[in-house]
Amino acid sequence: MTGWIGIALGDLTGIGPEVALKALAAEAATDDTRYLLIGDATHLHRLNEQLRLRLPLEPCGRAAEGGRFFVHCPSSEALPETLSPGSPAAALAALSWLTDGAERCLRRELDALVTAPVNKESIIRAGQPFIGQTEFLSKLAGTDRTAMMLLGEDDRHRWLRVALATTHVPLKRVADQLSQDKIELVIELAAQSCRDLGLPRARVAVCGLNPHAGEGGQFGDEEQTIITPAVRAAQARGIEVVGPLAADALFYHAYRGEYDAVVAMYHDQGLVPLKMIGFENGVNWTLGLPFIRTSPDHGTAYDIAGQGKASRSSMIAAIRLAKQLARTRG
């Protein structure tokens, strides 16, 4: 048995609960993993019926009696039956569910946490400072030594694995947010991720920040002053890493399998190529947390929420990665 996988259901007015239930229905026969769905039980049971999935959902307190699919809501008050997209109540509930799942992981009650999408704008409008789930969970776990990795494969099983040196930062501030220590940390975490995945090698390539990796300082000096020292420091510690390389060519070679992971300097530099090849099955994996956390690589999709047509593919991939990593960690 893999053990317990928690799923924080995210923004109730988005597609998170729908894709979670659809993914569990698809995965139910593949193993005997037990799941704890953290969210509003009333809404979840109603959605289970509407989608005709017939998942045997049970209250969390009955886990000792057997079963595999359990529901827990940290709040004793049920949410209103009807909520508008991006509702403050839904946004605050999503944070509550995320917190509960992370705390259970820290207490080792869960072997991994899969998080459904939340909406940053809705959370901020509800009065909570929020950058993203990666940053929120890092703070909750008391660490800043984390990084966001996105993984995806095409229909021929060719993978891209991209770790980000900066995450949700305005483009004009990226250079100021980079440091040798941060890049060196992300290189280290990217190499460790390859080992956690059981890959035969851990070949990491690092993107430059500027066009043509700075062209010898003609287009910027961050490659010379920050990125190259980080790469050399990582090499000195025995990590198989190269760079900085021009990003436009690097991703072509990574896609061909010449590198196992890429370290990108900023969000879109890494995620545009990743989503080009793995839009339907991309997974967000937070590296460096003291527990396993994965997430589907899509948003709340308010425009299709409640229509029953959201794709379960990315959530399935996130659940499968969480189970794989849980087995590896034993």
C-alpha positions in Angstrom: 0.0 0.0 0.0 1.3 3.5 -0.9 -0.3 5.0 2.2 -2.2 8.2 2.5 -2.4 10.9 -0.2 -4.1 14.1 0.8 -5.9 16.3 -1.8 -6.6 19.9 -0.9 -9.5 20.8 -3.2 -8.6 24.4 -3.9 -11.1 27.0 -5.0 -14.6 25.5 -4.8 -15.8 27.8 -7.5 -13.2 26.5 -9.9 -12.5 23.1 -11.5 -10.4 21.7 -8.6 -13.0 19.5 -7.0 -14.2 18.3 -10.4 -10.8 17.2 -11.7 -9.9 15.7 -8.3 -13.0 13.4 -8.3 -12.6 12.5 -12.0 -8.9 11.7 -11.4 -9.7 9.5 -8.4 -12.3 7.6 -10.3 -9.8 6.9 -13.0 -7.1 5.9 -10.6 -9.2 3.8 -8.2 -8.4 0.5 -9.8 -4.7 1.0 -10.2 -3.6 0.4 -6.6 -4.9 0.5 -3.0 -3.9 4.0 -2.0 -6.1 5.8 0.5 -7.0 9.4 -0.1 -8.1 12.2 2.1 -10.0 14.9 0.3 -9.8 18.2 2.2 -12.7 20.4 1.5 -16.4 21.0 1.8 -18.2 17.6 2.2 -21.6 18.8 1.1 -20.4 20.3 -2.2 -18.2 17.2 -2.8 -21.0 14.7 -2.3 -23.3 16.7 -4.6 -20.6 16.9 -7.3 -19.9 13.2 -7.0 -23.6 12.6 -7.8 -23.8 15.1 -10.6 -20.8 13.6 -12.3 -22.2 10.1 -11.7 -18.8 8.9 -10.5 -20.2 6.9 -7.5 -17.0 7.2 -5.6 -17.6 5.8 -2.1 -16.8 8.9 -0.1 -16.7 8.5 3.7 -16.2 10.9 6.6 -12.6 11.1 7.8 -13.5 9.7 11.2 -14.4 6.3 9.7 -10.9 5.7 8.3 -10.2 3.0 10.9 -13.2 1.0 9.5 -11.6 0.5 6.1 -12.4 2.3 2.8 -10.2 4.4 0.6 -11.8 7.7 -0.1 -12.4 10.0 2.8 -13.5 13.6 3.2 -12.5 16.1 5.9 -13.5 19.8 6.2 -11.4 21.8 8.8 -14.4 24.2 9.3 -17.5 23.1 11.1 -19.6 25.5 9.0 -20.6 24.5 5.5 -20.1 26.9 2.7 -23.2 28.4 1.0 -24.7 26.1 -1.7 -24.3 28.8 -4.4 -21.1 30.8 -4.7 -20.0 33.2 -7.4 -16.7 32.5 -9.2 -13.8 33.9 -7.1 -16.0 34.2 -4.0 -14.1 35.5 -1.0 -15.6 32.7 1.1 -14.3 30.1 -1.4 -10.9 31.8 -1.5 -10.5 31.7 2.3 -11.8 28.2 2.5 -9.2 27.1 -0.1 -6.4 28.5 2.1 -7.8 26.7 5.1 -7.8 23.4 3.3 -4.3 24.0 2.0 -3.1 24.7 5.5 -4.8 21.7 6.9 -3.2 19.4 4.3 0.3 20.8 4.9 0.0 20.5 8.6 -1.1 16.9 8.3 2.0 16.2 6.2 4.2 17.9 8.7 2.7 15.7 11.4 3.4 12.7 9.0 -0.3 11.8 8.9 -0.1 12.0 5.1 2.6 10.7 2.8 2.0 13.4 0.2 -0.2 16.4 -0.6 -1.8 17.2 -4.0 -3.1 20.7 -4.2 -5.9 21.7 -6.6 -5.8 25.2 -8.1 -6.5 28.4 -6.1 -6.9 31.9 -7.6 -4.3 34.4 -6.4 -6.4 37.4 -7.3 -9.4 36.1 -5.4 -7.3 35.4 -2.3 -5.8 38.8 -2.3 -9.3 40.4 -2.8 -10.4 38.4 0.3 -7.8 40.3 2.3 -5.0 37.8 2.4 -1.4 38.5 1.2 -0.6 35.7 -1.2 2.1 35.1 -3.9 1.4 31.5 -4.7 0.9 28.0 -3.2 4.7 27.3 -3.5 5.5 30.4 -1.4 2.6 29.8 1.0 3.7 26.2 1.7 7.3 27.1 2.1 6.5 29.7 4.7 4.2 27.3 6.5 7.0 24.7 6.6 9.5 27.3 7.9 11.9 27.1 4.9 13.0 29.3 2.1 15.1 26.6 0.5 12.5 25.5 -2.0 12.0 25.8 -5.7 9.2 25.2 -8.2 9.6 22.5 -10.8 7.2 21.8 -13.6 7.3 18.5 -15.4 5.5 17.4 -18.6 5.7 14.9 -21.4 4.6 14.8 -25.0 2.7 12.0 -26.7 6.0 10.2 -27.4 7.0 10.3 -23.8 9.7 12.9 -24.2 10.0 14.9 -21.0 10.9 18.4 -19.9 11.6 19.1 -16.3 12.1 22.7 -15.5 13.1 24.2 -12.1 12.7 28.0 -11.7 15.2 30.3 -10.1 12.4 32.9 -9.6 8.7 32.3 -9.6 5.9 34.9 -9.6 8.1 38.0 -10.1 7.4 40.9 -12.5 9.8 40.7 -15.4 11.4 44.0 -14.6 12.4 42.7 -11.2 13.8 39.3 -12.2 17.5 40.4 -12.4 17.3 41.9 -8.9 15.8 38.7 -7.5 18.6 36.5 -8.8 21.6 35.6 -6.6 24.4 33.1 -6.8 23.1 31.3 -3.7 19.6 31.0 -5.0 20.7 29.7 -8.4 23.1 27.2 -6.8 20.2 26.0 -4.5 17.9 25.4 -7.5 20.6 23.5 -9.4 21.1 21.3 -6.3 17.3 20.7 -6.0 17.0 20.0 -9.7 19.8 17.4 -9.5 18.2 15.8 -6.4 14.8 15.7 -8.2 16.3 13.5 -10.9 17.5 11.1 -8.3 14.1 11.1 -6.5 12.5 10.2 -9.8 14.9 7.3 -10.2 16.5 8.6 -13.4 19.8 7.0 -14.4 21.5 10.4 -14.6 21.0 13.9 -13.2 22.3 16.1 -16.0 21.3 19.7 -15.3 21.5 22.6 -17.8 21.2 26.2 -16.7 19.6 29.0 -18.8 21.2 32.3 -19.2 19.0 35.3 -18.3 19.7 37.5 -21.3 19.5 36.8 -25.1 22.3 34.5 -26.2 23.3 34.1 -22.6 24.5 37.7 -22.5 26.8 37.4 -25.6 29.9 37.8 -23.5 28.5 40.7 -21.6 27.2 42.6 -24.5 23.5 42.1 -23.5 23.9 42.1 -19.7 26.4 40.8 -17.2 24.3 38.5 -15.0 25.7 35.5 -16.7 29.2 36.5 -15.7 28.6 37.9 -12.3 25.9 35.6 -10.9 25.0 32.5 -13.0 28.4 31.2 -14.0 29.8 31.4 -10.4 26.7 29.4 -9.3 27.3 26.7 -12.0 30.9 26.4 -11.1 30.2 26.1 -7.4 27.7 23.3 -8.1 30.2 21.6 -10.4 32.8 21.8 -7.6 30.3 19.9 -5.4 30.1 17.1 -7.9 26.8 18.0 -9.6 26.7 17.3 -13.4 25.7 20.8 -14.5 26.4 23.0 -17.5 25.7 26.6 -18.3 24.7 29.3 -18.6 23.4 28.4 -22.1 21.2 30.4 -24.4 17.6 29.4 -23.5 16.3 29.4 -27.1 18.7 26.6 -28.0 18.9 24.9 -24.7 15.3 23.7 -24.6 15.7 22.1 -28.0 18.5 19.9 -26.6 16.7 19.2 -23.4 13.7 18.1 -25.3 15.9 15.6 -27.2 17.0 14.1 -24.0 20.5 15.5 -23.7 19.7 17.0 -20.3 17.5 15.6 -17.5 16.5 18.9 -16.0 16.7 22.6 -16.8 17.1 25.5 -14.5 15.3 28.6 -15.9 15.8 32.1 -14.6 12.2 33.2 -14.7 8.6 31.9 -15.0 7.8 32.2 -18.6 11.3 31.4 -19.8 10.8 27.9 -18.4 7.1 27.4 -18.6 6.4 28.4 -22.2 8.4 25.4 -23.7 7.1 23.1 -20.9 3.4 23.9 -21.7 4.1 23.6 -25.4 4.8 19.9 -25.0 2.9 19.0 -21.8 -0.1 21.3 -21.5 -2.6 18.6 -20.7 -0.4 16.6 -18.3 1.9 19.1 -16.7 2.6 18.8 -13.0 3.9 21.4 -10.5 6.3 19.8 -7.9 7.6 21.9 -5.0 11.2 20.9 -4.4 12.8 21.3 -1.0 9.8 21.0 1.2 9.9 18.6 4.1 7.0 16.8 2.5 5.8 15.8 -1.0 3.6 18.4 -2.7 2.4 18.2 -6.3 -0.3 20.1 -8.2 -1.9 20.1 -11.6 -0.4 22.7 -13.8 -3.5 24.7 -14.6 -5.6 27.3 -12.9 -9.2 27.5 -11.6 -10.7 27.9 -15.0 -13.8 29.7 -13.8 -15.1 29.9 -17.3 -15.8 26.1 -17.5 -16.3 25.4 -13.8 -19.5 23.5 -13.1 -20.0 22.3 -16.6 -18.5 18.8 -16.2 -16.0 19.2 -19.1 -12.7 19.9 -17.3 -9.9 17.6 -18.2 -8.6 15.3 -15.5 -5.2 14.6 -17.2 -3.0 17.0 -15.2 -4.6 16.0 -11.9 -4.0 12.3 -12.7 -0.4 13.1 -13.5 0.0 15.0 -10.2 -1.5 12.2 -8.2 0.7 9.6 -9.9 3.8 11.7 -9.2 2.9 12.0 -5.6 2.4 8.3 -5.3 5.7 7.6 -7.1 7.6 9.9 -4.8 5.9 8.5 -1.7 7.0 5.0 -2.7 10.6 6.2 -3.3 10.7 7.9 0.2 9.4 4.7 1.7 
